[in-house]
Amino acid sequence: MKLHRLKLENFRGVTAREIEFPDAGVVVVTGRNEIGKTSMIDALDALIALPDSSRKRTILDAKPAGRDVPVLVEAEFSIGPTRVVYTKQWLKKPTTILRHVTGTSAGRTVTGREAHDAAEQLWATADTTLWQALRYLQASGLDQNALTDSAALRRALESRAGEARGDDREVATLLERVGAECDRYWTSTRKRNAKFVQAETDCREAETAAAAAAEELRGIAGVEDELAELTEEITDSGRKLTAARAERAELDRAAEQIEAVQRQHQEVQRRRDAAQGELDRARERATRRTELVTSLAADEERSAALAGDLRACEEDLSPVREHAEEAEQRRAAAQAAVQEARAAHRSAREDQKHLDDVERHRRARTVLDSLETVRARLTELRSRPATEIDEDVLDDLDRAQRTAERAEAELAAGSARVELTAIGHARRIERCGATEEVRPEEPWSVPVTDEVEVEIPGEWRVRISPEQGIETRRDAAQQAAEAFAALLARHGVESVAEARAAWRDAQELDRQVREAEADRDRLLDGEDESRLRDERDRLAAAIEQYGDRRSGDAPLPESSGAAQATVEAAETALTEAEDAARRTEAAAQAARANLEKAQTRLHSLQGAALEQERALNTARARLEEARHEVPDEDLDHAVTHAGEALAAVQEEIDAHEAHLTGLDAERVLADRELVADQVAGLERLLADRQGRRSSLLGKLEGMGRDRVQLEHDQAETRLEAARRHLAAVERRAEAALLLERTLLAHRERAHAQYVQPFRSAVEQLGRAVYGPEFEVLVSGTLEVEQRKLDGDWLPFHALSTGAKEQLVILIRLATALLVDPEDGVPVLLDDALGHSDPQRLRRLASAIATAGERTQVIVLTSNPERFANLREARRIEM
């Protein structure tokens, strides 16, 4: 790629500029800072990258401020055999024109979007990686550019390394196509991308939909099966109900005879129950009498045992009570000691606070006294008379004075002059009534700005009139002088010097006021003065009140330190007293608990003994009362008589039961109940099944079997399609990823073979600059990692700014020398070598000239002296 011509209009600070470049050699473009050298490169980038409809910041910032004009960039360049003129205009009447000068499309001109697309296609055939890598711009820093992606450099290095040269564009295109294929399924970090994940999601959703449709279809089939089964059950239940009803009628007739015998049997059973009840009551009365006797004996034994326990508990209570009284006395003494210690501690704390208040009151009073002094100084400073003279007024006076002096000088300079020279001896002259002396050989002169009359006493009177047209200059000078005088009068000063002195006095006064205010702020230290005064008064009142209420039993400590020591001693004594009080309190509580426990046991035993005595008396009274009502012998006779009556009734019951056995009553009655229950159950079951059948018929009609079957078939079809699509995506994604990794690994192995030719080219140029000991260590990505000079290796990042700058420029020049001129691009150096010494500059100039023999080298600089050694370079002044 070669750049032949570049034209800019209204791009940043460039109103109009056009520069032509030779096809080879070095071009040094010079111009002052901010004249737009770097803007030319930015304009060329915008021409290539941005369509004429773009509103990006690059274009918006390029438009001149306050002017409604279009931004235009035009470049003439060659890529291979094709030479074009590419013009683009933004913002106002956007336009794109591509005119082919040479090549297969020579003479063809396209416009608009077609021109932009055609230019992009043409530019894509150039080595854009090399185009970016061979720039050194003032804003790009000192980083090394990636060179391994440059097809032109790769071909050159393959040739130097002795490899067969391949079609780099095809290799790059293959990598791009493989990368693009990977990008269809993977993210930049080669994770599954949205398309891949969406295919998986679609498959899962299709599986869910198919499962739901199948489940719904199975639900309908279940309803149909249930309906068929229920219809069969209804028919069977109808047959069973008819047979059960016939059997129930036959059993009802047999049961009527049995029920008559059962009624007689029930009557006899009632009499037997009455006899049994009488026997039970007699036996119960006899049992209660026996229980009363037994209970009385047990109560007498318990009363004797409780009396013994009560005597033992009363003997154990006396020593426990004495121990509790002693513990309570010790607790009371300890509490009194705590109160005394607390009073002493409180008094010590109050003394300490009082002494702190005294110190704070002293500091507040000192600050307030200092504030009064500062306030008096501020009042005195602010009472001084102010002046309206400031820097703006001084500037106005200076301008007015300079204007008056300039007008007077212009009046004198543009007017005729009268010059007198005394010959031999001094002469006296008179002018405007004043006498002056003209010394020999010292010319006396005066401008003729008005009519001048000079008289040599007793000899000559000379009158000189000014030339015509002087009135305008004289009026201008007079107006300027009057304006200056009026400005002085308005501000009340006689001269500019007096005004400046007044301004300096005002500045000094302002400085003193600021110093006084700073002193005030320093004294207050962020505090409010009124609050400080309130604090002083409050502390004074507190100090006075404390002196009035403090008792004189103990002397006041001499200092805050002594007060702190007293407080600490009181705190120690209080802590010890509280510890002792807690110990005695715990002992007293334990003694009280033991006493309460013993008393509780005594009271419990006393209550139990009293309750047992009452129970014993009650039992004796009940037994005596029962024997008085019915003697023990009568109870035994009543039991015997009731047993005999029950045996007679039982004989009648046995006769009825034998009759019922002959009629098989139990079976008949049980069968009748069972059959009746069976009939009722069959009737309920039949009604329930008929209701369920109606409900199922309605449900089946509402479920829409045909619709569900269709949805199920469609869901299965979609599931199969989603599975096939996902399988295809997975196969293509894995294949693309494997191919990309294989190609990248191959490219890395190829890059490793490029290192030695690239290193040799850099070292060859570097030795011309640094000497024969210059060496570099190059990484697989064609970046210089270390530099050797004077026997010392240094990593690139540890080099000085100047050394880094020289090395990155050498890398660009070596790259340009390696690349075939037909594949090459211009080397752009913008504001380079600003950190290099003169000797290195001369040697680097030789390296630049060497590169210029094979390719275009364009140097942009505001300091042409750096490149003075480039004798064959073409120089363009901007």
PyMOL commands that set and color helices and strands:
alter all, ss='L'
color gray80, all
select helices_A, chain A and resi 37-49+57-62+112-124+128-133+151-161+168-183+194-382+391-413+470-490+496-524+529-549+560-629+632-662+665-703+705-770+796-798+801-818+838-852+864-867
alter helices_A, ss='H'
color red, helices_A
select strands_A, chain A and resi 2-11+14-20+25-30+71-79+82-90+95-102+109-111+135-136+417-420+427-431+434-438+444-447+452-456+460-464+775-778+784-789+792-795+827-830+856-861+874-877
alter strands_A, ss='S'
color yellow, strands_A
deselect
rebuild
show_as cartoon
